[in-house]
Amino acid sequence: MHDSSSVGELAEQLRQELDRYSPGEKLPSSRALVERFRVSPVTVSRALARLAAEGLVVTRPGAGAFRSVPRTPAAPTGDTSWQEVALSADGAADLVPRSVDASGVLVSLAAPAPGVIEFNGGYLHPSLQPERAMAAALARAGRRPGAWGRPPMEGLPELREWFARAVGGPVTAAGVLITAGGQSALTTALRALAPPGAPVLVESPTYPGMLAIARAAGLRPVPVPVDADGVRPSLLADAFRATGARVFVCQPLFQNPTGAVLAPDRRAEVLRIARQAGAFVVEDDFVRRLVHEDAGPLPRPLAADDPDGVVVHVSSLTKATSPSFRVSALGAHGPVLERLRAIQIVDTFFVPRPLQEATLELVGSAAWPRHLRSIAAALRTRRDAMTAALRLQLPGLALPHVPSGGYHLWLRLPDGASESALTAAALRAGVAVTPGRPYFSAEPPAGHLRLSFAAVAGTGEITEGVHRLRAAWSQVVG
């Protein structure tokens, strides 16, 4: 072939010879092709470019040309429209349709884009997590005899005993089940205590993850308002009478999202009302270990003052450690314990033994009390920094209660302010906040925001985040 040969002729010649090469195999170099076909380098370059455009070869600058790897043909797209009917058919007219919606949970689980300040986080910032202590505990746990074997279905006896001592009162080690995180414990409790279609009383506002659990189980959440002293007993009694509910879910300590602590004179009243209604109280004691340095003595769990087995207690270590340290416990006594145990086994079998062993290593180490003291001081500092910045820069956002535990503040927007508009504007300004709407099981009385001060790097980021939120507020309100 001479220099005058066309690009098309060379491309055709190379096309016919491609079968000599395996997919991905390198073709002869451009210099070799020039010498073999007696053409110019430009002709070779253009011929290879034509084959590359056809998807037959791949050219890599500095490496040469290679036969393309055939693409796997896409699987034919089926018709999944039948699933809409199957998923919406409940089989009985009197059941509440299940609504499986994780959006309220994802608000605090989804990581924001780089550069966005995380006021929507639900866990401690890595700088606050006991990473070294957890790593050391896991390493020691892995060397324990039998650490990789199957644990007892209810959990390791020593770990059950540790959780039981933390609750106190009538809850003993025999009444504790080790579960894989608080969300799993709440799921087990609601499945055990309420049949599909039943009402379940919930605080208003309350944790969106619990509302998602209830709705996914076909339960009907019924709101009972809370104030600065926790749930209002008179309204709780009214709700039990009106609905016939047999379950009430509450967070008596540093309630999510309000931060309220159930007042001393209401504790016994709540238990009395539930006992009179023949109902259980699911006590979600999720942040007892995130108490602030200035909190003072904490009230005991409701379960500690419950001889009649009204309370099913949920306790978790996740919030005080790491999102991946998913170890929690269910505490109860009486016949309900066997049902809780059965559902726990059916759903998850057991919590992996290495994680249970690591938990024992962690909470039994000298590092554990030091860690709790450290985060108590850090959370108080961060809470104060966020409170001061909000009062200075955003006095239009009401902060009715400053909690002495937990990791967030609950703000009420002025009447007429758009919660969704502010949330969107904040994200554009570089700060992610949690809207209040998912925390209400019915129509909310006003717009709200929940701001976390635990998921950020420090007080400097808190100050900058509030500054960005102020810029977003100015865009929304003008």
Number of C-alpha atoms within 10 A of each C-alpha: 13 10 14 10 14 15 19 13 12 19 19 13 13 16 15 9 11 17 10 10 13 13 15 14 15 17 21 12 13 18 12 11 19 19 12 11 15 16 20 17 15 13 22 22 15 16 22 24 18 17 19 17 11 10 14 18 24 21 18 9 7 6 9 13 21 23 22 20 14 10 7 6 6 6 6 6 6 6 7 7 8 8 10 9 9 10 10 11 12 14 9 9 8 10 15 17 21 20 15 13 14 14 14 20 18 14 19 21 14 13 13 18 12 8 8 17 25 30 25 27 27 21 22 25 17 15 12 21 19 21 13 10 20 21 13 14 22 20 14 16 23 16 12 12 8 13 18 15 10 14 19 13 17 23 22 18 15 13 20 24 17 16 22 25 13 14 21 15 16 18 26 18 21 15 22 28 28 27 30 21 23 24 19 20 26 26 20 23 26 22 20 18 19 19 14 19 18 21 22 26 22 29 26 23 24 25 22 24 20 22 26 24 22 27 20 18 22 23 25 23 23 21 21 24 17 21 16 16 15 24 26 19 21 12 14 23 18 13 19 24 11 9 13 16 22 19 25 26 23 23 27 25 27 24 27 26 23 25 24 23 21 24 16 10 9 16 18 15 16 21 22 16 17 23 17 11 16 14 19 22 23 26 24 28 21 26 21 21 20 23 26 24 18 11 12 9 7 11 15 15 24 27 26 17 19 19 13 12 20 25 28 26 26 29 28 27 22 21 23 23 26 18 16 9 19 21 22 25 26 31 29 27 22 11 9 17 20 14 15 23 21 15 16 27 16 10 11 13 17 19 25 18 20 23 20 27 24 24 21 18 20 22 17 13 14 11 14 17 12 12 16 19 15 16 22 21 14 19 25 23 17 24 25 15 17 24 18 13 18 22 13 11 15 17 11 14 17 15 16 13 14 15 22 22 26 29 28 27 23 22 22 19 18 14 9 9 16 15 21 16 15 24 22 16 21 25 19 15 20 21 26 28 24 23 22 25 20 20 24 21 21 13 8 14 11 15 19 23 22 21 24 27 33 28 22 23 17 18 18 12 17 27 19 15 25 23 18 22 26 19 18 23 21 13 14 17 11 6
